[in-house]
Amino acid sequence: MAVHTSQLFSITPGSTEPIYRQLVEQVRRLVAGGQMAPGDELPSVRDVASSLAVNPMTVSKAYGLLETEGLLARRRGLGMLVAERPRSSRSQAERAALLRPTLERAAREARELELDPDTVLDLFTHLLKEAS
């Protein structure tokens, strides 16, 4: 099943994190969280680059790193697919580590907004329950 780029990726152009790393982390989270399953087809390099207005080499670099890591597999005539491996192949600690950069950014923003930890935790707890 192919996934549409607009539903799959978003980038933060002004971020200190390079765009290819943003894409890598997003794919890792999608696979670890089960939103993408083994055999799911990723959009082509050209489609992602066009949709996000980035250089195709940036997308290619991200896909290449994920292929080297074993998370993606290249299939002749089909493009990149999520590699066949059990969903449980990542431990909870590994999945939590994927969330850490996002939480670090949120914590930094909370400090900049001078919000107290209890307010931030209450909001995060509410958001977690909302998504369920």
C-alpha positions in Angstrom: 0.0 0.0 0.0 1.5 3.4 -1.0 1.3 6.2 1.5 0.8 9.8 0.3 3.7 12.2 1.0 1.5 14.9 2.5 0.2 12.4 5.1 3.7 10.9 5.8 6.3 13.7 6.1 6.5 17.2 7.3 9.7 19.2 7.7 10.8 22.2 9.7 13.0 24.2 7.3 14.5 26.4 10.0 15.4 23.5 12.4 19.0 22.9 13.4 18.3 19.3 12.5 19.1 18.6 8.8 16.1 17.8 6.6 17.4 14.3 5.8 17.6 13.5 9.6 14.1 14.8 10.0 12.9 12.4 7.3 14.9 9.5 8.8 13.4 10.1 12.3 9.9 10.4 11.0 10.1 7.0 9.1 11.6 5.4 12.2 8.7 6.7 14.4 6.1 5.6 11.8 7.5 2.1 11.6 8.1 1.8 15.4 4.6 3.0 16.1 3.0 0.6 13.6 1.6 3.4 11.3 3.8 1.8 8.6 4.0 -2.0 8.4 6.4 -4.4 6.6 5.7 -4.3 2.9 4.2 -0.7 2.9 5.6 1.3 0.0 7.1 4.7 0.6 6.5 7.5 -1.9 9.2 7.9 -4.5 12.2 10.2 -4.0 10.8 12.5 -6.7 7.4 12.7 -5.1 8.7 13.5 -1.6 11.2 16.1 -2.9 8.5 17.8 -5.0 5.9 17.7 -2.2 8.3 19.1 0.4 10.2 21.4 -2.0 13.6 19.9 -1.1 16.5 18.6 -3.2 15.9 15.0 -4.3 19.4 14.1 -3.1 18.2 15.0 0.5 15.4 12.4 0.2 17.7 9.9 -1.4 20.2 10.3 1.4 17.5 9.6 4.0 16.1 6.6 2.2 19.7 5.3 1.7 20.5 5.6 5.4 17.2 3.8 6.3 18.0 1.0 3.8 21.5 0.6 5.2 20.0 0.4 8.7 17.7 -2.4 7.5 14.5 -0.5 8.0 13.7 -0.1 4.3 14.3 -2.4 1.4 14.6 -1.6 -2.3 12.4 -3.6 -4.6 13.0 -3.5 -8.3 10.1 -1.8 -10.0 8.4 -1.0 -6.7 10.7 1.5 -5.1 11.3 1.5 -1.3 9.3 -0.6 1.0 9.3 -1.1 4.8 11.5 -4.1 5.3 10.1 -7.4 6.4 10.8 -7.6 10.1 8.6 -8.2 13.1 7.0 -5.1 14.6 8.3 -6.0 18.0 11.9 -5.9 16.7 12.4 -2.6 18.5 12.3 -2.6 22.3 10.2 -0.1 24.2 13.4 1.7 25.2 14.4 2.0 21.5 11.0 3.4 20.6 11.1 5.8 23.5 14.5 7.0 22.3 12.9 7.9 19.0 10.5 10.2 20.9 13.3 11.9 22.9 14.2 14.6 20.3 10.6 15.7 20.0 10.2 15.9 23.7 13.5 17.8 24.0 12.2 20.4 21.6 8.9 20.6 23.5 10.7 21.0 26.8 12.9 23.8 25.4 9.8 25.6 24.1 8.0 25.1 27.5 11.0 26.7 29.3 11.1 29.6 26.8 7.4 30.2 27.5 8.1 30.0 31.2 5.6 27.2 31.8 5.8 25.2 35.0 6.4 21.4 34.6 3.0 20.5 36.1 1.2 22.5 33.5 3.2 21.0 30.7 2.8 17.4 32.0 -1.0 18.0 32.4 -1.2 19.2 28.8 0.9 16.3 27.5 -1.3 13.8 29.5 -4.4 15.4 28.0 -3.0 15.1 24.5 -2.0 11.5 24.9 -5.5 10.6 26.1 -7.1 12.6 23.3 -5.2 10.6 20.7 -6.4 7.3 22.1 
